[in-house]
């Protein structure tokens, strides 16, 4: 029996799987609701994975896999779904992971973001960071924010992505979507180019290196609303991660720039739902920069940011742990799930025990 890529992608769509893994030595495997679920059938051999990869990969990307060991690109499946593809070599064999990208853009409310977020999206300038581990839904959140701006503001939105995931139509805004490796050599070059293209909003798919971080901060300082992502959890860690990317001689200057340019940090994780066998729900930490938080960033006292978030509910702020507890109290996630995602696990464990949750000794 040999597998056909179209049949496997059809299965991904039918099962609402987030990912499809094709690796030598195991059957095709879906990630459904966060759980790895092998397809019934034989394990894949080297020839199987090579044929499956080649069936969706351009000659240019195949060359990249051979010379660089991997290639990332977007792939449209018959209008039913889009996939972010990461094709690779492992132990000399072809392998691939496909992440399903829904064709439907979710509203901010459907994602779980509070109404107050919309005010941030009307800002004329500044840096809004959406952070979280890989697979936490950052791209979906950013796409929904861009869609809201596209519907409720007018102007020019430029997105720089690797690869392009969600397609945006021109609505109230003109939307220019650029793909790294196809439309531009890298993120930093695209940001610098964007400043000459009359943008109002710039989305940077990922701040991977010092040059990109510098370019994004500079764009935010010069009168543009910039969205970007980082693989960090929590507002304080995000600020520290950016500052730590710079040499010691520049850290003070960067802290000053960040204090004046960061509008908000939205940090998110995905949790397994307790009330649905195949569902996940996002939990958020939201920091909105106040005069006090800006001063903490300038003075290198980021460890105090969490306590400002705790007292900043009036400005729409919430800590990740408080958001997790609210999901728990609404019966959406289990105590163990709260504990696995919490920032202050010991403190949260005590709260859960006080509310009647029991844990194994």
Secondary structure, DSSP 8 states (H G I E B T S, - for coil): ----HHHHHHHHHHTT-SEEEE-TTS--EEEETTEEEE-SS----HHHHHHHHHTT--HHHHHHHHHHSEEEEEEEETTTEEEEEEEEEETTEEEEEEEEE-SS---HHHHT--TTHHHHTT-SSEEEEEE-STTSSHHHHHHHHHHHHHHH--EEEEEEESS--S----SSEEEEEEEBTTTBS-HHHHHHHHTTTT-SEEEES---SHHHHHHHHHHHHTT-EEEEEES--SHHHHHHHHHHTS-GGGHHHHHHHHHHHEEEEEEEEEEE-SS-TT-EEEEEEEEE--HHHHHHHHTT-GGGHHHHHHT-GGGT-B-HHHHHHHHHHTTSS-HHHHHHH-SSHHHHHHHHHHTT-----
